[in-house]
Amino acid sequence: MSFMSKDFSVMAYANGFTLWNYTSSDSLDTVKGANYFDDIAPFARVGDMILTIADNQTTISPAILAVTSIADGAVSVSELGSAAA
């Protein structure tokens, strides 16, 4: 699958920082992969965080991702840590 904008939303915004929420039936590895979030380039900023729930159809894989770079429409993210208890 690929990024679905209908499953991406703002949770909080303050002082130029946005906390996003994203749920996907894609695997967490796919969601963290190169170019997955390119569609958000016009809206996101480096340092924004994305609370992510991946694999929501089979195994739930929660994670906190950070936007690490945005260049020429390409968005890179890295995992800050697992959101699991």
ABEGO torsion letter per residue (X at the ends): XBBBAAABBBABBBGGBBBBBBBBABBAAAAABBGAAAAAAAABBBGBBBBBBBGAABBBBBBBBBBABBBGGBBBBBBAEBABX
